[in-house]
Amino acid sequence: MKSNASPGHDPAPTRESEPDGQRDQHSGLSLADRRWNPGRPRKVHAGRAPDTSRTKSSAASASPSELITPRLLNLRAAANYLGVSPWTIRDLESRGVLKRVTVPLPGGAELRKLLFDKQELDRLIDVWKA
């Protein structure tokens, strides 16, 4: 293998027109030569507000059906609503403290998804407050 580098010659390209402040002190690369990882999100720097010019407000872009809040909550949403673990919701349901909404299916079966009424969760909160 033949090397074209002469002794004392720096193989890394340099830019003579760059001021000293334009070079990265750790890698020696100019800031223009540095590349960001394309899959990594850029960090928000302190003192700068995030750019929200490209995002629309959810109320302005939402259709009327999206503005309706659901009355029935699944297991995770019910746990978030009460501020407890999903396992706590399961325990409350198995002990009969919290009633599950059963959705009948054709053939006499029931929907297996655990659904809870938001009003039932509010009632439980009122009982806990007393």
N, C-alpha and C positions, 0 to 999 in steps of 0.2 A: 504494500500500500504506500503510495507516494503522497507526501504532505506538501502542499503549496505554501504553507505558513513559513515565513522566514523568522529567524531568531529575533526576539524583541518585538515581533508584530502581534498586535492584539487581534484575534480572530473575530471578536464581536464587533459589529458595525457601530460606529459612533456618529453622532451628529454634532458637528462643530458649532452650529448656530444656536444650540440649546443653552439657556442659562443654567447655572448650577442647581437652581431650585426646581427644575423640570425633570430631574432624574429621581427614580426610586432609590433610596439609600440602601435598602436590603438586597434587592436583586440587581441593581445597576442598570436596569432597563429604563428607557425614557417612558414617561407616562403615556405617550401615544402608542408605544409598543406593547404595553401591558394589556392583556386580554382578560375579560371577566368570564367566569364559568357561566355558560349560557343557561344552565338549568337552575342556577342558584338565584333566588330573589335578592334584589339589592336592598341594603340596609337603609332605614330612614335615619338620617343624621339629626342629632339634637339641634334645636334651634330652627329647623326647617319644617314647615308644615307639609304633610303629605299631599301629593297632587291628586285632587279630587275632581279635576275638570272633566275627566273622561267618564266618570261614573254618574249615573242618574239616581235621583232619590227614589227609594222603593215605593213611596206613595204616588209619585208622579207616573211611574211606569207600570204600576200594578193594575190589573184589570179588577173590576168590582168583585168578582168571585174570589180573588186572592186577598181582598181586604177583610173577608169574613173570617173571624177567628173560630176554630173548631171547638165544639162543645165536648166531644169525646177525645181523650188523650191516650196515646199508647203508653206502654210501661215507662219508657225513658222520659217522655214528655211529662208524665205525671210525677215522676221522681224529681225532675227539674223544677216543676211547679211547686212542689212541697219542700224542695231543698234537701232531699234525703236520697239515699242509695236506691237503685232499682230493687235490690234484695229486700230492703225495708218495705217497699210497696208490695212485693210478693208475700212477705210475712204478714203484713196487715190484711191482705186479701185472704190468705189461708186461715187466719184467725177469725175472720168475719167482721173485722173492724171496718174494713173498706169493701164496698160492694163493687163487683165487676159487672160491666154491661155485657150481656151475651147477645150476639147477633144470630138469629136463627137462619139456617141455610135450608135449601130444598132437601127433602129426604129425612128430615128430623135431626140433622146434624147442626152443630153450632160452629161459629167462627172461632178458631183457636187463638186468635190474637187477643191479648189482654188489653181491654179498653176500659177507661174510667171516666165517669162524668165529672166535668169541672165543678158542677154545683155540689156533688158529693165530696169532692176534695175541699171545697170552701167550707162545707158543713163540718168536716173533720178538723179543719183549722180552728173554727169557732169552738169546738169541743175542747181542743187542746188549749185554747186561751183561757177557758174557765177554770 
